[in-house]
Amino acid sequence: MAIEYNDHVLEHFYAPKNVGLITDADGIGQIGDASCGDLFFMFVKIKNDRLADVKYLVRGCGAAIATCSALSEVAIGRSVEEAMGLSDEAIATALGGLPLEKLHCSNLAATVLHRALDDYRARREAGLPPYQLKLKADDDGPDDEHREGQA
């Protein structure tokens, strides 16, 4: 039986917002779920304690793409604390709901954002500069060999 999505989810799937890489990201989060094969990377740029930019790379189902797209729109402009409070329920609500069997995608999207923000906080406390990332055309996502100038 085919999974049915509402028009808002389909809009974010067919025309996702904020897809990409922030090469000078202040924080990066990654999560993958082997049960459905989704893999998420999220990048945040922080200015004056607010999310100035949020981008993501995702390999996964339509719901995974749509949740990252909706989350990026909801998160931009929020303070770091406000963004840490974004939940899977908030993402599902922003999409007008998700099929029950796809709700885990909203949880993964919220978790990867929180990981990116945790990374930002840890790097800031350690006095580390923003990342300097490159992405090869055949890569699934950034990794340590693509982080220039990082030990």
Residue frames as a rotation matrix with the C-alpha (Angstrom) as fourth column:
MET 1
0.580 0.815 0.000 0.00
0.815 -0.580 0.000 0.00
0.000 0.000 -1.000 0.00
ALA 2
-0.166 -0.631 0.758 1.35
0.604 -0.673 -0.427 3.42
0.780 0.387 0.492 -0.97
ILE 3
-0.350 -0.029 -0.936 2.03
0.849 -0.432 -0.304 6.04
-0.396 -0.901 0.175 1.70
GLU 4
0.342 0.542 0.767 -0.06
0.768 -0.632 0.104 9.17
0.541 0.554 -0.633 1.26
TYR 5
-0.606 -0.583 -0.541 1.42
0.765 -0.613 -0.197 12.58
-0.217 -0.533 0.818 2.00
ASN 6
0.497 0.754 -0.428 -0.37
0.597 -0.656 -0.462 15.92
-0.629 -0.026 -0.777 2.30
ASP 7
0.799 -0.105 0.592 0.32
0.490 -0.457 -0.742 18.74
0.349 0.883 -0.313 -0.16
HIS 8
0.822 -0.511 0.252 2.65
-0.569 -0.760 0.316 20.59
0.030 -0.403 -0.915 2.22
VAL 9
0.338 -0.704 0.625 4.91
-0.109 0.630 0.769 17.54
-0.935 -0.328 0.136 2.64
LEU 10
0.469 -0.112 0.876 4.93
0.810 0.449 -0.376 17.01
-0.351 0.886 0.301 -1.13
GLU 11
0.952 -0.122 0.282 5.84
0.016 -0.898 -0.440 20.67
0.307 0.423 -0.853 -1.68
HIS 12
0.542 -0.787 0.295 8.90
-0.738 -0.278 0.615 20.30
-0.402 -0.550 -0.732 0.58
PHE 13
0.256 -0.436 0.863 9.82
0.250 0.892 0.377 17.02
-0.934 0.119 0.338 -1.10
TYR 14
0.536 0.035 0.843 9.54
0.835 0.123 -0.536 18.24
-0.122 0.992 0.037 -4.69
ALA 15
0.392 -0.412 0.823 11.04
0.201 -0.834 -0.513 21.70
0.898 0.366 -0.244 -4.02
PRO 16
0.489 -0.209 -0.847 13.14
0.868 0.213 0.449 21.35
0.086 -0.954 0.285 -0.86
LYS 17
0.858 -0.151 0.491 14.42
-0.152 -0.988 -0.038 24.54
0.490 -0.042 -0.870 0.76
ASN 18
0.567 -0.681 0.464 17.95
-0.821 -0.424 0.382 25.24
-0.063 -0.598 -0.799 2.02
VAL 19
0.930 -0.310 0.197 19.61
0.322 0.946 -0.036 22.13
-0.175 0.097 0.980 0.60
GLY 20
0.616 -0.766 0.184 23.39
-0.060 -0.279 -0.959 22.30
0.786 0.579 -0.217 0.57
LEU 21
0.243 -0.720 -0.650 26.57
0.936 0.350 -0.038 22.72
0.255 -0.599 0.759 2.49
ILE 22
0.974 -0.136 0.182 27.74
-0.180 -0.950 0.254 25.66
0.139 -0.280 -0.950 4.59
THR 23
0.463 -0.858 -0.222 31.48
0.362 0.411 -0.836 25.54
0.809 0.307 0.501 3.95
ASP 24
-0.633 -0.665 0.397 32.26
-0.100 -0.438 -0.893 27.72
0.768 -0.605 0.211 6.98
ALA 25
0.385 0.880 -0.279 29.69
0.115 0.254 0.960 26.10
0.916 -0.402 -0.003 9.28
ASP 26
-0.180 -0.355 0.917 29.84
-0.851 -0.412 -0.326 26.88
0.494 -0.839 -0.228 12.98
GLY 27
-0.352 0.100 0.931 28.36
-0.637 0.703 -0.316 23.48
-0.686 -0.704 -0.184 13.82
ILE 28
-0.391 0.185 -0.902 27.69
-0.747 0.509 0.428 20.18
0.538 0.840 -0.061 12.08
GLY 29
-0.111 0.400 0.910 25.37
-0.718 0.601 -0.352 17.34
-0.687 -0.692 0.220 13.03
GLN 30
-0.530 -0.028 -0.848 25.06
-0.693 0.589 0.415 13.89
0.488 0.807 -0.331 11.54
ILE 31
-0.286 0.436 0.853 22.64
-0.586 0.625 -0.516 11.04
-0.758 -0.647 0.077 12.12
GLY 32
-0.543 0.177 -0.821 21.64
-0.696 0.453 0.558 7.92
0.470 0.874 -0.123 10.26
ASP 33
0.016 0.633 0.774 18.99
-0.792 0.480 -0.377 5.31
-0.610 -0.607 0.509 10.85
ALA 34
-0.872 -0.481 -0.091 19.82
-0.442 0.695 0.568 1.86
-0.210 0.535 -0.818 9.53
SER 35
-0.456 0.756 0.469 16.20
0.326 0.632 -0.703 0.72
-0.828 -0.167 -0.534 9.82
CYS 36
0.682 0.728 0.073 15.14
0.337 -0.224 -0.914 2.96
-0.649 0.648 -0.398 6.94
GLY 37
0.129 -0.749 0.650 18.51
0.985 0.171 0.002 3.89
-0.112 0.640 0.760 5.44
ASP 38
0.868 0.212 0.450 18.16
0.294 -0.948 -0.120 7.65
0.401 0.236 -0.885 5.94
LEU 39
-0.082 -0.918 -0.387 21.36
0.994 -0.103 0.033 9.67
-0.070 -0.382 0.921 6.40
PHE 40
0.854 0.444 0.273 21.26
0.438 -0.895 0.086 13.32
0.282 0.046 -0.958 7.50
PHE 41
-0.436 -0.866 -0.244 23.95
0.897 -0.397 -0.192 16.02
0.070 -0.302 0.951 7.73
MET 42
0.738 0.649 0.188 22.98
0.624 -0.761 0.176 19.45
0.257 -0.013 -0.966 9.06
PHE 43
-0.446 -0.886 0.127 25.09
0.835 -0.463 -0.297 22.60
0.322 -0.026 0.946 9.03
VAL 44
0.685 0.670 -0.288 24.44
0.729 -0.636 0.253 25.76
-0.014 -0.383 -0.924 11.05
LYS 45
-0.459 -0.694 0.554 25.81
0.581 -0.707 -0.404 29.29
0.672 0.137 0.728 10.81
ILE 46
0.361 0.533 -0.765 25.30
0.932 -0.229 0.281 31.38
-0.026 -0.815 -0.579 13.95
LYS 47
-0.552 -0.455 0.699 25.36
0.405 -0.879 -0.252 35.18
0.729 0.144 0.670 14.16
ASN 48
-0.621 0.253 0.742 24.52
-0.630 -0.724 -0.281 37.08
0.466 -0.642 0.609 17.35
ASP 49
-0.843 0.187 0.504 23.30
-0.267 0.667 -0.695 33.84
-0.466 -0.721 -0.512 18.98
ARG 50
0.307 0.948 -0.081 20.75
-0.543 0.105 -0.833 33.29
-0.782 0.299 0.547 16.17
LEU 51
-0.114 -0.267 0.957 20.68
0.564 0.776 0.283 30.75
-0.818 0.572 0.062 13.38
ALA 52
-0.149 -0.049 -0.988 21.62
-0.556 -0.822 0.125 32.86
-0.818 0.568 0.095 10.38
ASP 53
-0.019 0.129 -0.991 21.65
-0.943 0.328 0.061 29.87
0.334 0.936 0.115 8.04
VAL 54
-0.058 0.050 0.997 20.73
-0.450 0.890 -0.071 26.19
-0.891 -0.453 -0.029 8.19
LYS 55
0.101 0.056 -0.993 21.51
-0.964 0.254 -0.084 23.80
0.248 0.966 0.080 5.36
TYR 56
0.179 0.019 0.984 21.40
-0.505 0.860 0.075 20.05
-0.845 -0.510 0.163 5.09
LEU 57
-0.451 -0.203 -0.869 22.32
-0.811 0.500 0.304 17.09
0.373 0.842 -0.390 2.94
VAL 58
-0.071 0.503 0.861 20.05
-0.675 0.612 -0.413 14.09
-0.735 -0.611 0.296 3.22
ARG 59
-0.705 0.007 -0.709 19.85
-0.541 0.641 0.545 10.71
0.458 0.768 -0.448 1.57
GLY 60
-0.867 0.448 0.219 16.54
0.098 0.583 -0.806 9.14
-0.489 -0.678 -0.550 2.30
CYS 61
-0.357 0.849 0.390 12.86
0.931 0.358 0.072 8.92
-0.078 0.389 -0.918 1.67
GLY 62
-0.179 0.398 0.900 10.52
0.466 -0.772 0.433 11.77
0.867 0.497 -0.047 0.76
ALA 63
0.841 0.518 -0.156 9.59
0.354 -0.309 0.883 12.34
0.410 -0.797 -0.443 4.40
ALA 64
0.243 -0.843 -0.480 13.28
0.876 -0.022 0.482 12.68
-0.417 -0.538 0.733 5.34
ILE 65
-0.617 -0.443 0.650 13.79
0.727 -0.637 0.255 15.34
0.301 0.630 0.715 2.70
ALA 66
0.139 0.787 0.600 10.57
0.326 -0.609 0.723 17.17
0.935 0.095 -0.341 3.60
THR 67
0.801 0.174 -0.573 11.32
0.593 -0.091 0.800 17.20
0.087 -0.981 -0.176 7.34
CYS 68
-0.204 -0.935 -0.291 14.79
0.891 -0.300 0.340 18.67
-0.405 -0.190 0.894 6.82
SER 69
-0.553 0.060 0.831 13.38
0.570 -0.700 0.430 21.28
0.607 0.712 0.353 4.45
ALA 70
0.498 0.833 0.243 10.62
0.308 -0.432 0.848 22.32
0.811 -0.347 -0.472 6.86
LEU 71
0.609 -0.330 -0.721 12.97
0.769 0.023 0.639 22.29
-0.194 -0.944 0.268 9.84
SER 72
-0.488 -0.854 0.179 15.47
0.872 -0.469 0.138 24.54
-0.034 0.224 0.974 8.08
GLU 73
-0.287 0.461 0.840 12.75
0.309 -0.785 0.537 27.09
0.907 0.413 0.083 7.40
VAL 74
0.756 0.633 -0.165 11.44
0.313 -0.130 0.941 26.98
0.574 -0.763 -0.296 10.97
ALA 75
0.455 -0.645 -0.614 14.92
0.868 0.166 0.469 27.18
-0.200 -0.746 0.635 12.55
ILE 76
-0.422 -0.675 0.606 16.44
0.786 -0.605 -0.126 30.10
0.451 0.423 0.786 10.62
GLY 77
-0.156 0.277 0.948 16.19
-0.139 -0.956 0.256 33.28
0.978 -0.092 0.187 12.65
ARG 78
0.862 0.475 -0.174 15.64
0.071 0.227 0.971 31.55
0.501 -0.850 0.161 15.99
SER 79
0.289 -0.759 0.583 18.03
-0.954 -0.281 0.108 31.86
0.082 -0.587 -0.805 18.91
VAL 80
-0.584 -0.572 -0.576 20.21
-0.482 0.815 -0.321 28.86
0.653 0.090 -0.752 19.66
GLU 81
-0.892 0.279 0.357 18.08
-0.243 0.371 -0.896 28.14
-0.382 -0.886 -0.263 22.75
GLU 82
0.080 0.974 -0.212 14.83
-0.776 -0.072 -0.626 28.37
-0.625 0.215 0.750 20.79
ALA 83
0.150 -0.087 -0.985 16.22
-0.869 0.463 -0.174 26.06
0.471 0.882 -0.006 18.10
MET 84
-0.875 -0.476 -0.093 17.31
-0.356 0.761 -0.542 23.55
0.329 -0.441 -0.835 20.76
GLY 85
-0.594 0.725 0.349 13.67
-0.350 0.157 -0.923 23.44
-0.724 -0.671 0.160 21.83
LEU 86
-0.056 0.580 -0.813 12.39
-0.995 0.031 0.090 22.46
0.078 0.814 0.576 18.38
SER 87
-0.318 0.048 0.947 10.89
-0.427 0.884 -0.188 19.00
-0.846 -0.465 -0.261 18.62
ASP 88
-0.963 0.034 0.268 9.83
0.230 0.623 0.748 16.30
-0.141 0.782 -0.607 16.22
GLU 89
-0.088 0.995 -0.046 6.24
0.878 0.056 -0.476 17.29
-0.471 -0.083 -0.878 16.95
ALA 90
0.168 0.093 -0.981 6.96
-0.081 -0.991 -0.108 20.89
-0.983 0.098 -0.159 15.90
ILE 91
-0.781 -0.504 -0.369 8.42
-0.421 -0.012 0.907 19.68
-0.462 0.864 -0.203 12.60
ALA 92
-0.756 0.570 0.323 5.50
0.649 0.717 0.253 17.35
-0.087 0.401 -0.912 11.92
THR 93
0.172 0.838 -0.518 3.11
0.654 -0.491 -0.576 20.20
-0.737 -0.240 -0.632 12.73
ALA 94
-0.204 -0.339 -0.918 4.99
-0.380 -0.837 0.393 22.56
-0.902 0.429 0.043 10.38
LEU 95
-0.971 -0.174 -0.164 4.39
-0.222 0.406 0.886 19.99
-0.087 0.897 -0.433 7.64
GLY 96
-0.160 0.983 -0.089 0.70
-0.968 -0.139 0.207 19.63
0.191 0.119 0.974 8.44
GLY 97
0.529 0.307 0.791 1.31
-0.597 0.797 0.090 16.12
-0.604 -0.520 0.605 9.76
LEU 98
-0.467 -0.664 -0.585 3.15
-0.870 0.463 0.170 13.02
0.158 0.588 -0.793 8.63
PRO 99
0.462 0.558 -0.689 1.98
-0.411 0.824 0.390 9.45
0.786 0.103 0.610 8.16
LEU 100
0.866 -0.044 0.498 2.51
-0.473 0.251 0.845 7.46
-0.163 -0.967 0.196 11.37
GLU 101
0.774 -0.570 0.277 5.12
0.569 0.817 0.092 5.22
-0.279 0.087 0.956 9.75
LYS 102
0.213 -0.709 0.672 7.18
0.671 -0.394 -0.628 8.31
0.710 0.585 0.392 8.79
LEU 103
0.949 0.198 0.247 7.13
-0.032 -0.718 0.695 10.19
0.315 -0.667 -0.675 12.11
HIS 104
0.586 -0.793 -0.167 10.63
0.634 0.319 0.705 8.89
-0.506 -0.519 0.689 12.89
CYS 105
0.029 -0.573 0.819 11.94
0.896 -0.348 -0.275 11.18
0.442 0.742 0.503 10.12
SER 106
0.575 0.217 0.789 10.87
-0.038 -0.956 0.291 14.26
0.817 -0.197 -0.541 12.08
ASN 107
0.962 -0.275 -0.001 12.66
0.039 0.134 0.990 12.89
-0.272 -0.952 0.139 15.14
LEU 108
0.265 -0.908 0.324 15.84
0.931 0.328 0.159 12.34
-0.250 0.259 0.933 13.13
ALA 109
0.154 -0.169 0.974 15.66
0.572 -0.788 -0.227 15.87
0.806 0.592 -0.025 11.71
ALA 110
0.859 0.186 0.477 15.23
-0.248 -0.664 0.705 17.43
0.448 -0.724 -0.524 15.18
THR 111
0.817 -0.576 0.004 18.06
0.326 0.468 0.822 15.30
-0.476 -0.670 0.570 16.58
VAL 112
0.135 -0.819 0.558 20.50
0.985 0.048 -0.169 16.21
0.111 0.572 0.813 13.81
LEU 113
0.390 0.034 0.920 19.78
0.126 -0.992 -0.017 19.93
0.912 0.122 -0.391 14.35
HIS 114
0.966 -0.009 0.260 20.39
-0.257 -0.186 0.948 19.52
0.040 -0.982 -0.182 18.08
ARG 115
0.562 -0.816 0.137 23.67
0.721 0.565 0.401 17.73
-0.405 -0.126 0.906 17.35
ALA 116
0.106 -0.502 0.858 24.78
0.753 -0.524 -0.399 20.57
0.650 0.688 0.322 15.07
LEU 117
0.591 0.179 0.787 23.97
-0.246 -0.888 0.387 23.09
0.768 -0.423 -0.481 17.81
ASP 118
0.944 -0.326 0.045 25.78
0.084 0.371 0.925 20.98
-0.318 -0.870 0.377 20.44
ASP 119
0.282 -0.867 0.410 28.79
0.959 0.258 -0.114 20.89
-0.006 0.425 0.905 18.10
TYR 120
0.270 -0.109 0.957 28.60
0.296 -0.936 -0.191 24.69
0.916 0.335 -0.220 17.71
ARG 121
0.886 0.126 0.447 28.56
-0.353 -0.443 0.824 25.16
0.302 -0.888 -0.348 21.49
ALA 122
0.767 -0.638 0.066 31.47
0.456 0.616 0.642 22.76
-0.450 -0.463 0.764 22.04
ARG 123
0.132 -0.729 0.672 33.56
0.928 -0.147 -0.341 24.44
0.347 0.669 0.657 19.33
ARG 124
0.471 0.100 0.876 32.78
-0.012 -0.993 0.119 27.90
0.882 -0.066 -0.467 20.71
GLU 125
0.976 -0.090 0.201 33.77
-0.202 -0.002 0.979 26.84
-0.087 -0.996 -0.020 24.25
ALA 126
0.505 -0.825 0.252 37.01
0.707 0.563 0.428 25.37
-0.496 -0.038 0.868 22.89
GLY 127
0.249 -0.380 -0.891 37.75
-0.247 -0.914 0.321 28.56
-0.937 0.140 -0.321 20.95
LEU 128
-0.457 -0.403 0.793 37.75
0.577 0.544 0.609 26.76
-0.677 0.736 -0.016 17.60
PRO 129
-0.695 0.189 -0.694 37.09
-0.534 -0.782 0.322 28.66
-0.482 0.594 0.645 14.37
PRO 130
0.470 0.873 -0.129 34.32
-0.700 0.280 -0.657 27.74
-0.538 0.399 0.743 11.92
TYR 131
0.255 -0.298 0.920 34.84
0.402 0.898 0.180 24.64
-0.879 0.324 0.349 9.82
GLN 132
-0.132 -0.272 -0.953 36.45
-0.852 -0.459 0.250 24.91
-0.506 0.845 -0.171 6.41
LEU 133
0.078 0.323 0.943 34.71
0.026 0.945 -0.326 22.20
-0.997 0.049 0.065 4.39
LYS 134
-0.532 -0.088 -0.842 35.03
-0.840 -0.074 0.538 20.84
-0.110 0.993 -0.035 0.89
LEU 135
0.224 0.626 0.747 32.80
-0.302 0.773 -0.557 18.24
-0.927 -0.100 0.362 -0.66
LYS 136
-0.864 -0.497 -0.084 33.89
-0.270 0.316 0.910 16.00
-0.426 0.808 -0.407 -3.47
ALA 137
-0.348 0.766 -0.540 31.30
-0.922 -0.174 0.347 15.33
0.173 0.618 0.767 -6.17
ASP 138
-0.131 0.274 -0.953 31.19
-0.250 0.921 0.300 11.59
0.959 0.277 -0.052 -5.42
ASP 139
-0.957 -0.289 -0.027 30.85
-0.033 0.201 -0.979 11.89
0.288 -0.936 -0.202 -1.63
ASP 140
-0.107 0.921 -0.374 27.86
0.762 0.318 0.564 11.07
0.639 -0.224 -0.736 0.54
GLY 141
0.917 0.380 0.121 28.73
0.214 -0.724 0.656 13.90
0.337 -0.575 -0.745 2.91
PRO 142
0.333 -0.838 0.431 31.55
-0.634 -0.538 -0.556 15.70
0.698 -0.088 -0.710 4.66
ASP 143
0.889 -0.151 -0.433 33.96
0.407 0.693 0.595 13.79
0.210 -0.705 0.677 6.80
ASP 144
0.658 -0.636 -0.403 37.29
0.180 -0.387 0.904 14.42
-0.731 -0.668 -0.140 8.51
GLU 145
-0.255 -0.819 0.513 39.33
0.793 0.126 0.596 14.10
-0.553 0.559 0.618 5.32
HIS 146
-0.007 0.331 0.944 37.27
0.836 -0.516 0.188 16.97
0.549 0.790 -0.273 3.88
ARG 147
0.926 0.275 -0.260 37.73
0.378 -0.722 0.579 19.31
-0.029 -0.635 -0.772 6.81
GLU 148
0.259 -0.861 0.437 40.61
0.454 -0.291 -0.842 21.55
0.852 0.417 0.315 5.83
GLY 149
-0.318 -0.534 0.784 42.79
-0.341 -0.707 -0.620 22.85
0.885 -0.464 0.043 8.62
GLN 150
0.600 0.553 0.578 41.21
-0.755 0.153 0.638 20.61
0.264 -0.819 0.509 11.24
ALA 151
-0.530 -0.824 0.200 43.28
-0.839 0.473 -0.271 18.30
0.128 -0.311 -0.942 13.41
